Amino acid sequence: MLYTLGGLRLEGSNFGREKPLLLLAYLALEGPKPRRFLAELFWPEAADPMNSLAVALSKLRKLGAIYGDESRAWVDLDCDALDLQDTLRSGRWEEGLRLYRGPFAEGLKEALGAELEEWVLEVRERLALEVRLAHLVLAERAATQADFAEAAAQAEQAYRVAGAPPLEPEVLPKLHRLLLAAAHPLAETLEREARELGLSLSRSTPSRNPAQPGLVGREQELQSLLNTPEGAWVWVKGGAGLGKSALLRELEVRTGWLYLPARSGLPYATLEPLLESVQGGEETLLRRLASLGENLMVDGWEQIDPESQRLLTRLRNLRPPGRVLLAGRGEPPFGVEVLLELKPLGPGELSAFPGAYEATGGLPALVAAWLRGEPLEAALETRLLALGEEARQVYMALALLENPDLLLARNAAGLGATAMAQAVDELLSAGLIDLNGAVYGREAALRFVAERPAQEARLSLGLARQLRPQQALPFFRRARALIEKADLPHLLQAYATWATELIRRGFPRRAAEELAEAPQHPELSLLRARALERAGLYREALEAMRFLPDTPEHLALKAALFHRSGRADEAQQAAEKALSGGIESRAEAHNTLGLIHLARGQLAEASAAFRRAAALWLGLGDESRRLGALGNLAIVRARQGQDAAEAFAEVLEAAQDNPQVQAQALINLGKEYERKRNLVEALQSFLQAEQVALASGNLKQLALALNNAGAVQHTLGQTDTARTFYQRAVAAAREAGEAYVLALALSNLAELEGDLEVWQEAIAVSENAGYSDLAQQQREQLRVFMERSG
């Protein structure tokens, strides 16, 4: 049994990893799903989502909790959420309510992608709404039997269902009626909520402007103020936008205590509504004020006229019997019994409004605008305009940073220590940042910054100049128009570091696209050519190197590109010249020469070249490329007569932790089996390569393995199976942007189907991608096919 209500737990297991358990819940509720879809849904930010999924599936299989094949995953588990849903929808209300132990997937601590988090919230709210409906049905049933106490009890439970969204406006009157019949105290709460929505359920309290969202997330603070003892003085502290006024006005609605907003101008302007007359001098006014005995709330201490401030300060020493609540931004000007400091609202306090915390950072002024559906940037601008220019600059610099850093922001804004301290103090007092400099409501803040491109560019450049290369590139892009000559070395290093990391993570095509916008520089041109080569775009890679000098390093890469483009003589010439270079150039040149010798059947020369390449890569510490050279050496050994499995044993053993090399070695092993007509072993090797490539998410190798497996099935006369493999190879090659494998798979499929149009398309793909040898080979195959058919 999989338990999902009130938390995630697999019965009979101590397994506690959240995301794999949530994966079980997803499949239990949604049914079988494609593996790639699950990988991208659950691990969208992972460097290798398919590998992350494979790890999770492996652990869950050991628990007997999940099943799958090469393309899908599914479960066959009892699940309490499904039981709840089925029970309630069959009308077994009481039984269903006993099954509900809390919100779906409650207490998740692991960060989820936006799409998955949205699904969790949707399921949580949907199940909670069905539970609420069950309580309402039972409440109505009890009311028809004149059991009003039970009806009110069920109505209260409907109101308090954990995980449910706020009450729908159409439900409020029904719930209120059930509560009112039993004089339940919750009826008064519903009346207040109805007023906030513009509904009228009771005449006992004045209505609230429906455009205002009312008090949100301050129930604890409100209760603290309601419990203030008689005669106590309270100071409510908080910056602009933290909800001081909303809290005091809510207290006014609930208690009838007198609320006075700050007023400036004439003497005693703030207290005038309370005193009625301000004649007679300060002593007379003080006696009049002390004799009133009112519970008094005065908002905005800093804006109160000085005469009213002085009168309130003297009143404090007289200790009148009523409560006095004062609200201000700073510390109280005199001693108080209660100091209540307001902070931004937390995720828990805004849980009834999904998305509110993420959009606003819990800043009450932004929350109010969000609830009213108003643009947050306008509300934010109102707050920021009340600050000094230096505070605004620091705020925008902090908003641009993923991780807050006050020193970086200070330097970007160009402030001295004193000015920075004052700016930070302003931002803290306004409740716009926390003590570490993290910006509340960063999404809205970034939109605010984006509307001011000149300031964004200036601050971004200031930040880019201080950051490490990989971190600096996004900021340099924002500041493109302001970059100076002195910034170029750092900018070039930023592009190089960024692209190198993309290549390392398996995104060479994206690296090439990023480098296309970089300033012209030989090192970046070479790096772009390497990225294009890794992406299989050999003609484009040679074009990127067109203006580079023929240094050994450049010639080594050119040799590899010439070889992959079918230009063997040019490849050999370039590789031999590259042997005069450093270790890396020689290693790459030897590997290319080995491939040339192998293609010509010169096995002894190929073996020597591959062994030299492997030794040089070992010296450089590049294990991946060393294993690649060993894989090529294995091909030579197999063709020299060694048993294929023995020839590839070393590289397969060494590549256990390198799925890319492992998959390629299995593909090469399969090809050697195929050359010796050991078709069963060849098919098995290709299928094993498919699984490794599928688990690692390497689409190029997946497409190659599928195409080769299809070719074996084709040879064995299993045309339907071969067709499926070819079609899957075409899909994987297209998704990976692999023109070479796409052309191979298309021509194989065309031959299988006898479709001349598809064959012509395959030839066009080869020609457009610069694979002239492959295109010629396909034409010859087409000619032979037509002669046999004709």
Secondary structure as the mmCIF struct_conf table of DSSP 4:
data_model
#
loop_
_struct_conf.conf_type_id
_struct_conf.id
_struct_conf.beg_label_comp_id
_struct_conf.beg_label_asym_id
_struct_conf.beg_label_seq_id
_struct_conf.end_label_comp_id
_struct_conf.end_label_asym_id
_struct_conf.end_label_seq_id
STRN STRN1 LEU A 2 TYR A 3
STRN STRN2 LEU A 5 LEU A 5
TURN_TY1_P TURN_TY1_P1 GLY A 6 GLY A 6
BEND BEND1 GLY A 7 GLY A 7
STRN STRN3 ARG A 9 LEU A 10
TURN_TY1_P TURN_TY1_P2 GLU A 11 GLY A 12
HELX_RH_AL_P HELX_RH_AL_P1 GLU A 18 GLU A 30
STRN STRN4 LYS A 33 PRO A 34
HELX_RH_AL_P HELX_RH_AL_P2 ARG A 35 PHE A 42
TURN_TY1_P TURN_TY1_P3 PRO A 44 GLU A 45
BEND BEND2 ALA A 46 ASP A 48
HELX_RH_AL_P HELX_RH_AL_P3 PRO A 49 LYS A 62
TURN_TY1_P TURN_TY1_P4 LEU A 63 GLY A 64
STRN STRN5 TYR A 67 GLY A 68
BEND BEND3 GLU A 70 SER A 71
STRN STRN6 ARG A 72 TRP A 74
STRN STRN7 CYS A 79 CYS A 79
HELX_RH_AL_P HELX_RH_AL_P4 ASP A 80 ARG A 89
TURN_TY1_P TURN_TY1_P5 SER A 90 GLY A 91
HELX_RH_AL_P HELX_RH_AL_P5 TRP A 93 LEU A 99
BEND BEND4 GLY A 102 PRO A 103
STRN STRN8 PHE A 104 PHE A 104
TURN_TY1_P TURN_TY1_P6 ALA A 105 GLY A 107
BEND BEND5 GLU A 110 GLU A 110
HELX_RH_AL_P HELX_RH_AL_P6 ALA A 114 THR A 144
TURN_TY1_P TURN_TY1_P7 GLN A 145 ALA A 146
HELX_RH_AL_P HELX_RH_AL_P7 PHE A 148 TYR A 159
TURN_TY1_P TURN_TY1_P8 ARG A 160 ARG A 160
TURN_TY1_P TURN_TY1_P9 ALA A 162 GLY A 163
HELX_LH_PP_P HELX_LH_PP_P1 ALA A 164 PRO A 165
BEND BEND6 PRO A 166 PRO A 166
HELX_LH_PP_P HELX_LH_PP_P2 LEU A 167 GLU A 168
TURN_TY1_P TURN_TY1_P10 PRO A 169 VAL A 171
HELX_RH_AL_P HELX_RH_AL_P8 LEU A 172 ALA A 181
TURN_TY1_P TURN_TY1_P11 ALA A 182 ALA A 183
TURN_TY1_P TURN_TY1_P12 PRO A 185 PRO A 185
HELX_RH_AL_P HELX_RH_AL_P9 LEU A 186 GLU A 196
TURN_TY1_P TURN_TY1_P13 LEU A 197 GLY A 198
BEND BEND7 ARG A 203 THR A 205
HELX_LH_PP_P HELX_LH_PP_P3 PRO A 206 ASN A 209
TURN_TY1_P TURN_TY1_P14 PRO A 210 ALA A 211
BEND BEND8 GLN A 212 GLN A 212
BEND BEND9 GLY A 217 GLY A 217
HELX_RH_AL_P HELX_RH_AL_P10 GLU A 219 LEU A 226
TURN_TY1_P TURN_TY1_P15 ASN A 227 ASN A 227
HELX_LH_PP_P HELX_LH_PP_P4 THR A 228 PRO A 229
TURN_TY1_P TURN_TY1_P16 GLU A 230 GLY A 231
STRN STRN9 TRP A 233 LYS A 237
TURN_TY1_P TURN_TY1_P17 ALA A 240 GLY A 241
BEND BEND10 LEU A 242 GLY A 243
HELX_RH_AL_P HELX_RH_AL_P11 LYS A 244 THR A 255
STRN STRN10 LEU A 258 PRO A 261
BEND BEND11 GLY A 265 LEU A 266
TURN_TY1_P TURN_TY1_P18 PRO A 267 LEU A 271
HELX_RH_AL_P HELX_RH_AL_P12 GLU A 272 LEU A 275
BEND BEND12 GLU A 276 GLU A 276
BEND BEND13 GLY A 280 GLY A 280
HELX_RH_AL_P HELX_RH_AL_P13 GLY A 281 LEU A 292
STRN STRN11 LEU A 296 ASP A 299
HELX_RH_3T_P HELX_RH_3T_P1 TRP A 301 GLN A 303
BEND BEND14 ILE A 304 ILE A 304
HELX_RH_AL_P HELX_RH_AL_P14 PRO A 306 LEU A 318
BEND BEND15 PRO A 321 GLY A 322
STRN STRN12 VAL A 324 GLY A 328
BEND BEND16 ARG A 329 GLY A 330
BEND BEND17 PRO A 333 PHE A 334
BEND BEND18 GLU A 337 GLU A 337
STRN STRN13 VAL A 338 GLU A 341
HELX_LH_PP_P HELX_LH_PP_P5 PRO A 344 GLY A 346
TURN_TY1_P TURN_TY1_P19 PRO A 347 PRO A 347
HELX_RH_3T_P HELX_RH_3T_P2 GLY A 348 LEU A 350
TURN_TY1_P TURN_TY1_P20 SER A 351 ALA A 352
BEND BEND19 PHE A 353 PHE A 353
TURN_TY1_P TURN_TY1_P21 PRO A 354 GLY A 355
HELX_RH_AL_P HELX_RH_AL_P15 ALA A 356 THR A 360
TURN_TY1_P TURN_TY1_P22 GLY A 361 GLY A 362
HELX_RH_AL_P HELX_RH_AL_P16 PRO A 364 ARG A 372
TURN_TY1_P TURN_TY1_P23 GLY A 373 GLY A 373
HELX_RH_AL_P HELX_RH_AL_P17 LEU A 376 LEU A 385
TURN_TY1_P TURN_TY1_P24 ALA A 386 ALA A 386
BEND BEND20 LEU A 387 LEU A 387
HELX_RH_AL_P HELX_RH_AL_P18 GLU A 389 LEU A 400
BEND BEND21 GLU A 402 ASN A 403
HELX_RH_AL_P HELX_RH_AL_P19 LEU A 406 ALA A 413
TURN_TY1_P TURN_TY1_P25 GLY A 414 GLY A 414
HELX_RH_AL_P HELX_RH_AL_P20 ALA A 417 SER A 429
TURN_TY1_P TURN_TY1_P26 ALA A 430 GLY A 431
BEND BEND22 LEU A 432 LEU A 432
STRN STRN14 ILE A 433 ILE A 433
TURN_TY1_P TURN_TY1_P27 LEU A 435 ASN A 436
HELX_LH_PP_P HELX_LH_PP_P6 ALA A 438 ALA A 438
STRN STRN15 VAL A 439 VAL A 439
TURN_TY1_P TURN_TY1_P28 TYR A 440 GLY A 441
HELX_RH_AL_P HELX_RH_AL_P21 ARG A 442 ALA A 450
TURN_TY1_P TURN_TY1_P29 GLU A 451 GLU A 451
HELX_RH_AL_P HELX_RH_AL_P22 PRO A 453 ALA A 464
TURN_TY1_P TURN_TY1_P30 ARG A 465 GLN A 466
BEND BEND23 LEU A 467 LEU A 467
HELX_RH_AL_P HELX_RH_AL_P23 PRO A 469 ARG A 478
TURN_TY1_P TURN_TY1_P31 ALA A 479 ALA A 479
HELX_RH_3T_P HELX_RH_3T_P3 ARG A 480 LEU A 482
HELX_RH_3T_P HELX_RH_3T_P4 LYS A 485 ASP A 487
HELX_RH_AL_P HELX_RH_AL_P24 LEU A 488 ARG A 504
TURN_TY1_P TURN_TY1_P32 ARG A 505 GLY A 506
HELX_RH_AL_P HELX_RH_AL_P25 PRO A 508 ALA A 516
TURN_TY1_P TURN_TY1_P33 GLU A 517 GLU A 517
BEND BEND24 ALA A 518 ALA A 518
HELX_LH_PP_P HELX_LH_PP_P7 PRO A 519 GLN A 520
HELX_RH_AL_P HELX_RH_AL_P26 PRO A 522 ARG A 534
TURN_TY1_P TURN_TY1_P34 ALA A 535 GLY A 536
HELX_RH_AL_P HELX_RH_AL_P27 TYR A 538 ALA A 544
TURN_TY1_P TURN_TY1_P35 MET A 545 PHE A 547
BEND BEND25 LEU A 548 LEU A 548
HELX_RH_AL_P HELX_RH_AL_P28 PRO A 552 ARG A 564
TURN_TY1_P TURN_TY1_P36 SER A 565 GLY A 566
HELX_RH_AL_P HELX_RH_AL_P29 ALA A 568 ALA A 578
TURN_TY1_P TURN_TY1_P37 LEU A 579 SER A 580
BEND BEND26 GLY A 581 GLY A 581
HELX_RH_AL_P HELX_RH_AL_P30 ILE A 583 ALA A 599
TURN_TY1_P TURN_TY1_P38 ARG A 600 GLY A 601
HELX_RH_AL_P HELX_RH_AL_P31 LEU A 603 LEU A 620
TURN_TY1_P TURN_TY1_P39 GLY A 621 GLY A 621
HELX_RH_AL_P HELX_RH_AL_P32 GLU A 623 ARG A 639
TURN_TY1_P TURN_TY1_P40 GLN A 640 GLY A 641
HELX_RH_AL_P HELX_RH_AL_P33 ALA A 644 ALA A 654
TURN_TY1_P TURN_TY1_P41 ALA A 655 ASP A 657
HELX_RH_AL_P HELX_RH_AL_P34 PRO A 659 ARG A 675
TURN_TY1_P TURN_TY1_P42 LYS A 676 ARG A 677
HELX_RH_AL_P HELX_RH_AL_P35 LEU A 679 SER A 696
TURN_TY1_P TURN_TY1_P43 GLY A 697 GLY A 697
HELX_RH_AL_P HELX_RH_AL_P36 LEU A 699 THR A 715
TURN_TY1_P TURN_TY1_P44 LEU A 716 GLY A 717
HELX_RH_AL_P HELX_RH_AL_P37 THR A 719 ALA A 736
TURN_TY1_P TURN_TY1_P45 GLY A 737 GLY A 737
HELX_RH_AL_P HELX_RH_AL_P38 ALA A 739 GLU A 753
TURN_TY1_P TURN_TY1_P46 GLY A 754 GLY A 754
HELX_RH_AL_P HELX_RH_AL_P39 LEU A 756 ASN A 768
TURN_TY1_P TURN_TY1_P47 ALA A 769 GLY A 770
HELX_RH_AL_P HELX_RH_AL_P40 SER A 772 SER A 789
#
